[in-house]
Amino acid sequence: MYFAPVTIELKDGRTAILRSPDPVNDAAELVQYLYDTAADTPFVLRAPEEISMTVEGEERFLEAVVDSESDCMILCEVDGRIAGNCHLSFMGKKKVRHRCSVAIALRKAFWGLGIGTAMFEAMIGMAEKREGVTVMELEFIEGNARARGLYEKMGFRIVGMHPDAIRQEDGTLLALYLMQRPV
């Protein structure tokens, strides 16, 4: 699904562009981005050493997303660099068509600049325009206070928990929380 570019001003005065990915031109940087975001925080579901995506595989994935009617990825570009991305997935089966899921990540160097809020506003706007969608959903790992604060600011509320769903590298078990937001 295509997302028309939008220019936003960041809290530090810089300009950022929210846009759809370009499979050929963005794939290599997005592979590195996957590694970077996994290394930045223990609160993503993959460890850096688990990143096995190739540039060619990422190109195919991005082409599928851009061509999809049920998935939308939005990149945030700052000073020619991918600062973050989000992914909105509309469910297609009859019994769950009213739901959509959200995923978001930012490189640590770009935390606290308003990018997450802007990307959520874009995703919420898309969900509100999608006929029949009444609920947005996401998950976050216990202890991720920054993310939880953003999600709650954007209207999400905890509706469930999977205890001991995440095992950190040191063996610590953490819950995975499910949040929803009405559309």
N, C-alpha and C positions, 0 to 999 in steps of 0.2 A: 504494500500500500504506500502510495506516495504521500509525502508530507511537504507542503510548500514551504520554502525557507522563510524564517522569521528572524529578525535581528533584535537582540535584547541588550540592555546595558547592565553590566555586572556591578556589584557593590564597590569594586575597586576602580570603576570608571572605564574599564575596557569594554569593548563591544564583542559580543558572541553571536554566532549564527546557529540556530536550530534548523536542521535540514535532514532530508532522507540520505541514506548512505549511497555512495557511488561504488558499486561492486568492484570495478577495476581499480579505481584510484584510492579507495579506502581500505581494501582488504589487508594489505601488509601492515598498515598502522593499527588496524583493529586486532590483528593477531598479537601484536606487542601490547596493545591496550588490555587484552584479556590477561596477559601475564602481569602487567603492572597493577591492575586492580586486585588481582589475587594476592600479590605481594604487599599491597598497601594496607590490608586489613584482614584479620581472621574471620570477618563477618560476611564473607562470600562463600558459596558452596563448593568452590574448587580451590585447590592449593596450586601454587605456581608450577610445580613439577608435573601437575596433571594436565597442563595445557598441551594438547597435541594437535590442535588445529593447524592445518597448512594454509598458506596463502590461497592456493587453488580451492581448497575446501571452504574457506571463508568467502571467496568470491561466489561460489555456488550457493552458499547459505544466504548471502546478501541478495543475490538475484532472486531467490525464492521469496524472500521477505518483500522486496520491492514489488514483485509481480503478484503477491498475495492479496486477496480481498479480506482476509481475516487477521493479518499480522501487519504491524507498523513499527518500524524502528526509527527513532529520532536520534541523530548525533548532535552533539554540541561542539562546535569548533571555535577555539579561541586562539588568536594569533597563528592561524594555520595548523593548529594541532588539535587532535580530538581530545577534548576534556572529559567527555562523558557520553553515555548513551542510555536510552530507555527503550523498552520493548513493550508494546501493547498487543495482546492476543485476544481476539474475540472468539468465543467458543461457538462451534457450529452445530453440534448435535441438538436436536429438538428440545430435550429436557434441560439443557444447560445454556441455551442460546441467550439467556438473559444475563449471563455473566461474562466478564472479561478479566484477564490477569495482567498484572503489571510487574515489570522488573526494571531496575535502575541501578546504575553504578557510575561513579565519578573517580577520576584519578585524584589522589590525595592532594596534589598541588592546587586543585581547583575546588576543594571543599570550602563551604562558607561564603560563596560568592553569589548565591541566588540561582545557580544553574538548576539544582534539583527542583526548586519551586517552579521555575519556568517550564521545565520539562513536564512536571506533574500537571500544571495548568493546561499545557498542550494536550496531554493524554486525556484529562478530564473533559476537555472540550470535544475531543473526538468521540469519547464514550457517550457524551450527552447527545451527539448528533446521530448516533447509531440506533436505528429503530429497534425497539424491544429490549435494549440493554438497561438493566436496573441496578446492577451491582458490579463494582470493581473490587478485585482481590489482589493481595500480595502476601508474601511471607517474609519474616525477618528472624534473625538469630538472636537469642537471649543475650543481653549485654550490649547490644548495638543501640546505645542511647541516642546517638546523633540521628540515625535513620528513623528510629521510633518517633523522635520529636518532629521530624519532617513529615512523616506519614500522618501523625495525629494533627499537625497543623493543616494538612491537606484534607482532613475530614475522615480519615480511616480510624477504625476502632478495632480492638482485639476481639475476636469472636471464637477463637479456639487455640489450643496448644498441643503440640506433640512433645511430651516430655522425653528427655534423653535422645532426641532425634539427631543431634550433631555431636560428633566426637572430635574435639580439638586435638592438635598434634601432641599436646602434653597429657592427653587422656581425659581431660575434663569433658563431662557430658553437659550439653546445653539444650534447652528447649528451642523448638521452632514454633513461632507464633504466626497464626493466620489472622490477617486484618481484612476488613471489608469497609467499603464506602458506598453509600447509596448514590445512584446517578440521577 
